[in-house]
Amino acid sequence: MSVLICGSLAYDTIMVFPDRFREHILPDKLHMLNVAFLVPEMRREFGGTAGNIAYNLHGLGGDARIMATVGDDFGPYRERLQGLGLRTDHVRHVAGTYTAQAFITTDLDDNQITAFHPGAMNFSHQNTVLDARDVRLAVIAPDGRDGMFRHARELAEAGIPFVFDPGQGLPMFNGDELMQFIHDAQYLAVNDYEAQLLQQKTGQSLESLAREVRALVVTLGGKGSQIHTGDGVVEIPPVAPRAVVDPTGCGDAYRAGLLHGITEGMDWETTGRLASLLGSLKIAERGAQNHPVVRSDIEDAFREAFGRSLT
């Protein structure tokens, strides 16, 4: 079953400041801030919600189709995707723009200063899901605002079920707009903070929102996750990682597990545990797409973590 992944493709430039921001920022001078941090350590990672989800889903053996808009600098990323065997049919080049990118500076206390340039992501509405054939499931992940609206509407009109994953894009929408997304979606996925913000914006309780979809998934970080269904709440335990290195992309890895479980017809207990395992494997590596995702290894890790077979 083909899964259409509507979201961003981005470069993440991560710099490490070997000191503490607080030692170099004067609280009484914030109104005239002018600072520079020497960052001897820097790396560039492949990221973006669509790229991260597709990377994990493809590793599981799923047919992941990315729909995104990118800029003139996308060449190295395209080569990577194609080298992995991921299709780029629905990745649109927008001339005269940069691919979306985040510039993140982290200090020794794990504080972060981030600048995000959306670039070509702002043109995601130029893509139409009608161009994607034989799609049976989709996800609307954080992307350009207009694109998220268009893709959700087109999926609903085409009768294609989708997961609404507002993520860091949630503040872009008001309560009525979010309720329209949820009304059109079959599945909703948020983390615990986003769940609180979603309730605040819509004026609806979690229980009420769960009644609007087949399943409402709330991830709880190191505490596991919860899947609210018509039959009650399925509690998903966390999987202890071998190391806690970098949480970037853990939510996207989890969502790939959800998509795979849905397409394979797994029950929610199994689907949630697979998603939890993928998040645990991701957090042990730097970057969002550097952890190995091999189906046979995932099956072994699943059996070790939960004492039973994945299938």
Residue pairs with C-beta under 8 A, 6 or more apart in sequence:
1 62
1 63
1 136
1 137
1 263
2 63
2 65
2 132
2 134
2 135
2 136
2 137
3 57
3 62
3 63
3 64
3 65
3 135
3 136
3 137
3 138
3 139
3 259
3 263
4 65
4 67
4 90
4 129
4 132
4 135
4 137
4 138
4 139
4 160
5 50
5 53
5 54
5 57
5 64
5 65
5 66
5 67
5 138
5 139
5 141
6 50
6 67
6 68
6 124
6 127
6 129
6 138
6 139
6 140
6 141
6 143
6 147
6 148
6 151
7 48
7 49
7 50
7 51
7 53
7 66
7 67
7 68
7 139
7 140
7 141
7 142
7 143
8 48
8 49
8 50
8 51
8 68
8 100
8 121
8 124
8 141
8 142
8 143
9 48
9 50
9 51
9 66
9 68
9 70
9 74
9 77
9 91
9 99
9 100
10 47
10 48
10 51
10 99
10 100
10 101
10 102
10 121
11 44
11 45
11 46
11 47
11 73
11 77
11 99
11 100
11 101
11 102
12 44
12 45
12 46
12 47
12 101
12 102
12 104
12 248
12 287
12 288
13 42
13 43
13 44
13 45
13 101
13 102
13 103
13 104
14 42
14 43
14 44
14 45
14 104
14 106
15 37
15 39
15 41
15 42
15 103
15 104
15 105
15 106
16 39
16 40
16 41
16 42
16 105
16 106
16 107
17 37
17 38
17 39
17 105
17 106
17 107
17 108
18 40
18 41
18 108
19 37
19 107
19 108
20 107
20 108
20 109
20 111
21 37
21 107
21 109
21 111
21 113
22 109
22 111
24 35
24 37
25 33
25 35
37 105
39 105
43 286
43 287
45 248
45 286
45 287
45 288
45 289
45 290
46 77
46 80
46 287
46 288
46 289
47 102
47 248
47 249
47 287
47 288
47 289
48 68
48 100
49 141
49 142
49 143
49 165
49 167
49 252
50 66
50 67
50 68
50 141
50 143
51 66
51 68
51 77
51 81
51 288
51 289
52 249
52 252
52 253
52 256
52 288
52 289
53 64
53 139
53 141
53 252
53 253
53 255
53 256
53 259
54 64
54 65
54 66
54 81
54 86
54 256
55 84
55 86
55 256
55 288
55 289
55 293
56 252
56 253
56 256
56 257
56 278
56 282
56 293
57 64
57 256
57 259
57 260
58 64
58 84
58 85
58 86
58 293
59 292
59 293
59 294
59 295
59 298
60 256
60 257
60 260
60 293
60 295
60 298
61 260
61 295
62 256
62 259
62 260
62 263
64 86
64 87
65 87
65 89
65 90
65 132
65 135
66 81
66 86
66 87
66 88
66 90
66 91
67 90
67 91
67 127
67 129
67 132
67 151
68 90
68 91
68 92
68 121
68 124
68 127
68 143
69 91
69 92
69 93
69 94
69 120
69 121
69 123
69 124
69 126
69 127
69 144
69 147
70 77
70 78
70 91
70 92
70 93
70 94
70 99
70 100
70 120
71 93
71 94
71 96
71 97
71 98
71 99
71 100
71 119
71 120
72 93
72 95
72 96
72 97
72 98
73 98
73 99
74 91
74 93
74 99
77 99
78 88
78 91
81 88
81 91
82 88
89 132
90 127
90 131
90 132
92 123
92 126
92 127
93 120
94 120
94 123
94 126
97 119
97 120
97 123
98 117
98 119
98 120
99 119
99 120
100 116
100 117
100 118
100 119
100 120
100 121
101 116
101 117
101 119
102 114
102 115
102 116
102 117
103 114
103 115
103 116
103 117
104 112
104 113
104 114
105 112
105 113
105 114
106 112
118 144
121 143
121 144
121 147
122 144
123 144
123 147
124 143
124 144
124 146
124 147
124 148
124 151
125 144
125 146
125 147
125 149
125 150
126 147
127 147
127 151
128 150
128 151
128 154
129 135
129 138
129 151
129 154
129 155
129 158
129 160
130 154
130 158
135 160
136 160
136 161
136 263
137 160
137 161
137 162
137 163
137 259
137 262
137 263
138 151
138 155
138 160
138 161
138 162
138 163
139 162
139 163
139 164
139 165
139 255
139 259
140 148
140 151
140 152
140 155
140 162
140 163
140 164
140 165
140 181
140 185
141 165
141 167
141 252
141 255
142 148
142 165
142 166
142 167
142 168
142 169
143 151
143 169
145 169
145 172
145 173
148 169
148 181
149 177
152 162
152 164
152 180
152 181
152 184
152 185
153 184
155 161
155 162
155 184
156 184
161 185
161 186
161 187
162 184
162 185
162 186
162 187
163 185
163 186
163 187
163 188
163 189
163 255
163 258
163 259
163 262
164 181
164 182
164 184
164 185
164 187
164 188
164 189
165 188
165 189
165 190
165 255
166 173
166 178
166 181
166 190
166 194
166 198
167 190
167 194
167 251
170 178
170 190
170 194
170 197
170 198
170 201
171 197
173 181
173 201
174 201
175 201
175 202
175 203
178 198
178 201
178 202
179 202
179 204
179 212
182 188
182 202
182 209
182 212
182 213
183 212
185 213
186 213
186 214
186 215
187 213
187 214
187 215
187 216
187 217
187 258
187 262
188 209
188 212
188 213
188 215
188 216
188 217
189 216
189 217
189 219
189 254
189 255
189 258
190 198
190 216
190 217
190 218
190 219
191 218
191 219
191 220
191 221
191 251
192 218
192 219
192 220
192 221
195 206
195 218
198 209
199 205
199 206
199 209
202 209
206 216
206 218
206 228
207 228
209 216
210 216
210 228
210 229
211 230
214 229
214 230
215 227
215 228
215 229
215 268
216 227
216 228
217 225
217 226
217 227
217 228
217 258
217 272
218 225
218 226
218 228
219 225
219 251
219 254
219 279
220 226
222 238
223 238
224 235
224 236
224 237
224 238
224 276
225 236
225 238
225 254
225 272
225 275
225 276
226 233
226 234
226 235
226 236
227 233
227 234
227 236
227 268
227 271
227 272
228 234
229 268
234 268
234 269
234 272
236 269
236 272
236 273
236 275
236 276
237 273
237 276
238 276
238 280
239 273
239 276
239 277
239 279
239 280
239 305
240 280
241 280
241 281
241 283
241 284
242 284
243 283
243 284
244 283
244 284
245 283
245 284
245 285
245 286
246 283
246 285
246 286
246 287
247 283
248 287
248 288
249 282
249 287
249 288
249 289
250 279
250 282
250 283
251 279
252 288
253 275
253 278
253 279
253 281
253 282
253 288
253 291
254 275
254 276
254 278
254 279
255 275
256 275
256 278
257 271
257 272
257 274
257 275
257 276
257 277
257 278
257 279
258 271
258 272
258 275
260 266
260 271
260 274
261 268
261 270
261 271
261 272
261 274
261 275
262 271
266 274
270 310
273 302
273 305
273 306
274 298
274 302
274 310
277 298
277 301
277 302
277 305
278 293
278 298
280 305
281 291
281 293
281 298
281 301
282 288
282 291
284 291
285 291
298 310
299 309
299 310
299 311
302 308
302 309
302 310
303 309
303 310
